[in-house]
Amino acid sequence: MASPWRGLSRTVWILVVARAVNRIGAFTLPFLGVVLTVEFKASLSETGLILAVFGAATIPSRLLGGQLADRLGRRRTIVLGLTGCAIAQLWIASSHALWSAVLATILLGLAFEIYEPPSQAMIADVTEPADRPAAYGLYSAALAAAGVLAGLLAAAISHWDLRWLFVADAITCMSCAILVALALPTDVRRERSPDRPATVWRDSRLLLLLVGGTVFATIYMQLVIGVPLTLLEQGLPESGTGIILAVSAVTLIVAQRLLRVQHLDDFRAIAIGYLLVGVGLVVTAIAHSLTVFLLAAVLWSLGELFLLTRYLTQASGLAPEEARGRYLAVFGLSWGIATTIAPLTVTQLLATTGPAGLWLTTAAAAGVLAVLQPWFRKRLAPV
């Protein structure tokens, strides 16, 4: 079978390799709630509030990344964001009091999303619209491949000291920054357009896409934050999270090669993705053993394969070239909003309804999004 990634530019491959290097260490977020609870003795409600503050901090981070991507340049912005993440991770690892860890977590949030708009915009810059699903698919596949090692490392290190997770992530952030600085082409200066920020916020199709993307991102972040806490609730070992991450990553890699989803219509692919995620969430709701959690991870990971690249393809397709960073930054606010909402919904639903209530509610949201895709198709059609 011909590779769907044949013919992609050198810049795309460099970005993919750099992101994969960073992803090897980026297994800290699923453990952040556990670290706050176990290492710093925060209560469940305090943990939810701290993670919500982290999520809120990623919103200006994403907007800053978009502004800098269009004005300072893609490469410089990527390096800046990764360096900030490394500093914050080392601060968390060296903290000895909850207040210090909270300040470091806020700094991490402020730097966390700076990387994404310039990297996503650069991929769109160097690819034709028809090739973008494949390019973003390669980006996701590389993250999944690195996630296999990340999950195994997380499982190993979590037996030792959870703080070392943050040290490892800081090292990979800096490695990624160095690779980007040395290997990516020199930034191209773009004309400043004073009216563009208003134009971005007035694009009704972009705002509608932001709504749909926010629901997806919230579901995704509830899995990231909720699965480790659910394992604790069920009395399963902390290392199970790392194993689940590894199985999820393997599923994405294998399915990326076997299922040619790039040729599917965007809205049909999104509907299929939500249905698979919903089924996986129902299985998560009834899971009481690691084996069943792994089955659930396979199902919702297959769903993510259909979903992850399509929203980015749609958002980049709406954007004029000179404002692409800002368009992708505004769309990317979905992740900041989700990272703010998810810790609160996860901890509150776990406290009031237990794991079954949390995951059945989330599955219902996925089902609604699957049914609504024909409605989204009509309203996102080109003007």
Buried (B, 14 or more C-beta within 10 A) or exposed (E): EEEBBEEBBEBBBBBBBBBBBBBBBBBBBBBBBBBBBEBBEBEBEBBBBBBBBBBBBBBBBBBBBBBBBBBBBBBBBBBBBBBBBBBBBBBBBEBEEBEBBBBBBBBBBBBBBBBBBBBBBBBBBBBEEEBBBBBBBBBBBBBBBBBBBBBBBBBEBBEEEBBBBBBBBBBBBBBBBBBBBEBBEEBEEBEEEEEBBEBBEEBEBBEBBBEBBBBBBBBBBBBBBBBBBBBBBBEBBBBBBBBBBBBBBBBBBBBBEEEEBBEBEBBBBBBBBBBBBBBBBBBBBEBEEBEEBBBBBBBBBBBBBBBBBBBBBBBBBBBEEEBBBBBBBBBBBBBBBBBBBBBBBBBBBBBEEBBBBBBBBBBEBBBEBBEBBEEBBEEBEEE
